Each structure stands twice: as C-alpha cells, then as structure tokens.
Amino acid sequence: MGPLILEFAPHDIGWPLPVIRGMAFSAPLTMFTSRIAPAHWLRRLRLLLTPEETDPPASSPYCRPRP
C-alpha cells in the first residue's frame, strides 16, 4: 500500500502512516511481548496494559473466590 501511494500520490503519504506502522510493528511486538522477561519489564513500566490490569473492577456478587 505504501509503495503505491508513494508512486501515484506522494503528497498523500501522511494519512495511511498510522495504519502502515501498525501493520509493520504488530508481528515484532507480539513476538517481543510473548517472551517472559520483556513482558515483565513492560508490565513494571506499566506499558501495554489493559484497563482491567491497571484498575481492576470490583468483584461481582455472583462470583465466588476459588478455594
């Protein structure tokens, strides 16, 4: 997609860059964070966390703790 835009409309290359970067870095980021040490390092820095990890919701009255 990027080479086609550069070929036919080089002045419009700015609008798809977030999509292109996301596609380019998704596989390396997944491989990097699937390893234990980098995942713990990113967790200590509080990066790439979900909202449930940063601010856990109150438990539901219907949930029982595990024995």
Contacts in CASP RR format, 6 or more apart in sequence:
PFRMAT RR
TARGET T0000
AUTHOR 0000-0000-0000
METHOD contacts of the structure
MODEL  1
MGPLILEFAPHDIGWPLPVIRGMAFSAPLTMFTSRIAPAHWLRRLRLLLT
PEETDPPASSPYCRPRP
1 16 0 8 1.000
1 19 0 8 1.000
1 20 0 8 1.000
2 13 0 8 1.000
2 16 0 8 1.000
2 20 0 8 1.000
5 12 0 8 1.000
5 13 0 8 1.000
5 16 0 8 1.000
6 13 0 8 1.000
32 38 0 8 1.000
33 39 0 8 1.000
33 42 0 8 1.000
33 48 0 8 1.000
42 48 0 8 1.000
43 49 0 8 1.000
46 54 0 8 1.000
END
